[in-house]
Amino acid sequence: MPHEIGYTIDQLEVGMTRKFAKTITEADIVMFAGVSGDINSVHLNQKAAEKGMFGGRIAHGMLSAGLISACIANRLPGPGTVYLAQNLKFRAPVRPGDTVTATVSVRAIEHDKNRVSLETICDVDGKVVIEGEALVLAPKIMK
């Protein structure tokens, strides 16, 4: 049964995995464009995007990558976690209406430094769209 309030450093184990899924909507893309300032036509203009390499509009890569942050913040390790680093490789586009599933898995734990290395993957219907690694500080106590 998933732990719903997160984990402290001493509760984590290598191999633990949690997921967070969200369907990317038109509103998500428009709001992300407004917040980030990324108004590239590949995200916002269907006619212009049809002429590009993806043959249509795609969601911002960082919008999909944000689901990794949600999974880390809310699921593993969970509340109180501090992001230190993230690397990402964008493998395939995400389109409006796609459901992106972010999966976070514990790779290594440095108890003396309170650090956790995580494998981070986003997929759409089983196809990897983003892969990477994160380094976080896990909480020592839950509040």
C-alpha positions in Angstrom: 0.0 0.0 0.0 1.5 3.4 -1.0 2.7 5.6 1.9 0.5 8.7 1.5 2.4 11.3 3.5 5.9 10.7 2.2 9.1 9.2 3.6 11.9 10.3 5.8 15.5 9.4 4.8 15.5 6.4 7.2 12.3 5.0 5.6 13.6 5.0 2.1 15.0 1.9 0.4 16.7 1.4 -3.0 14.2 0.3 -5.5 11.2 2.1 -4.0 9.0 3.5 -6.8 6.1 5.9 -7.0 4.1 7.4 -9.9 2.1 10.5 -10.6 -0.1 10.9 -13.7 -1.8 13.8 -15.4 -3.6 14.4 -18.7 -2.1 17.5 -20.3 -4.9 19.9 -21.3 -5.1 22.9 -23.5 -5.4 25.0 -20.4 -2.2 23.5 -19.0 -0.3 24.5 -22.1 -1.7 28.0 -22.3 -1.1 28.6 -18.6 2.4 27.2 -18.7 3.2 29.5 -21.7 2.0 32.5 -19.6 3.9 31.5 -16.5 7.1 30.6 -18.3 7.1 33.1 -21.1 7.7 30.3 -23.6 5.2 31.3 -26.4 6.9 29.2 -29.1 4.3 28.6 -31.9 5.0 24.8 -31.7 3.1 24.9 -28.4 0.4 27.5 -29.2 -0.3 27.7 -33.0 -1.6 24.6 -34.7 -1.2 25.9 -38.3 2.4 27.0 -37.7 3.2 23.8 -35.7 1.8 21.6 -38.6 4.7 22.9 -40.7 7.3 21.9 -38.1 9.1 18.7 -37.4 6.3 17.3 -35.1 3.5 17.9 -37.6 1.4 19.6 -35.0 1.3 21.2 -31.6 3.2 19.7 -28.6 3.3 20.5 -24.9 6.3 22.2 -23.4 8.9 19.7 -22.4 9.3 21.4 -19.1 5.6 21.2 -18.4 5.8 17.4 -18.7 9.0 17.4 -16.6 7.2 19.3 -13.9 5.2 16.1 -13.2 8.5 14.6 -12.0 8.7 17.4 -9.5 5.1 16.7 -8.4 5.9 13.0 -7.9 9.0 13.9 -5.8 7.2 16.5 -3.8 4.0 14.5 -3.2 5.0 10.8 -3.4 8.7 10.0 -3.1 10.3 11.1 -0.9 7.4 13.4 -0.5 6.6 16.6 1.6 9.7 18.4 2.8 12.0 17.1 0.0 14.4 19.6 -1.4 15.5 19.4 -5.1 19.2 19.7 -5.6 19.7 18.7 -9.2 17.9 17.2 -12.2 19.1 16.1 -15.6 16.6 15.4 -18.4 16.6 13.8 -21.9 13.6 14.6 -24.0 12.9 11.4 -26.1 9.5 12.1 -27.7 6.8 14.8 -27.9 3.8 15.1 -25.6 0.6 16.3 -27.3 -2.4 18.0 -25.9 -4.7 15.3 -24.4 -1.8 12.9 -23.7 -1.7 11.4 -20.2 1.9 11.6 -18.9 2.9 9.3 -16.1 6.0 10.4 -14.1 7.8 7.5 -12.3 10.4 8.1 -9.6 12.6 5.3 -8.3 15.2 5.4 -5.5 18.6 4.5 -7.0 20.9 5.3 -4.1 20.8 6.7 -0.6 23.6 8.7 1.1 22.4 8.6 4.7 25.3 10.6 6.0 24.5 13.5 3.6 20.8 13.0 3.6 20.8 12.7 -0.2 18.8 10.5 -2.4 19.5 9.7 -6.1 16.4 9.1 -8.1 15.7 7.7 -11.6 13.1 9.8 -13.2 11.0 8.8 -16.2 7.9 10.2 -17.9 5.9 8.1 -20.3 2.8 8.3 -22.5 1.1 4.9 -22.9 4.3 3.1 -22.1 6.5 5.2 -24.5 9.3 7.0 -22.7 9.1 10.8 -23.4 11.5 12.0 -20.8 14.2 10.2 -18.8 16.7 11.5 -16.3 18.1 11.5 -12.8 17.4 13.7 -9.8 19.3 14.4 -6.6 17.3 15.4 -3.6 17.6 16.0 0.1 15.0 13.8 1.9 13.3 14.9 5.0 14.7 13.7 8.3 11.4 14.0 10.2 7.8 14.4 9.0 5.8 17.4 10.3 
